[in-house]
């Protein structure tokens, strides 16, 4: 565990943000240029976009142009990801409200990964998604601070 807590920035538009366990993490709410979660002082390098399955499908099917602009903002970042709070089986099983066919959603997911270089993780549920997000942010924080100490 690092000596100081890892400072996570939560976008002000997040209505029910993930919880990060103290004392390992602290959070501050601030408007982010990209994504829903970042690291304090590393906002220009790190962004994690959080989506429920319904929101993900709605976004990539019906709000594609707006989401494309968001993905373009993520492209240059060193750590970028979309984490969907559902399993891939939920996607395949059409466990969402939209009439969009799962094959279309799957194809657009592949396009996000290949065309924009932004990984998309299907993380079973909110608890696993938040744990994955926390671990990604923690790993990046530790890596960056180890590099600073070595310099």
TAMO-V180913 format. One record per helix or strand of 3 or more residues. SS is the DSSP state (H for helix, E for strand). FROM is the first residue (numbers start at 1). TO is the last residue. If there is no record, write none. Layout:
BEGIN
ss	from	to
SS	FROM	TO
SS	FROM	TO
END
This chain:
BEGIN
ss	from	to
E	6	10
E	25	29
E	37	39
E	46	51
H	53	62
H	64	75
E	79	84
H	88	92
H	102	116
E	119	122
H	126	150
END
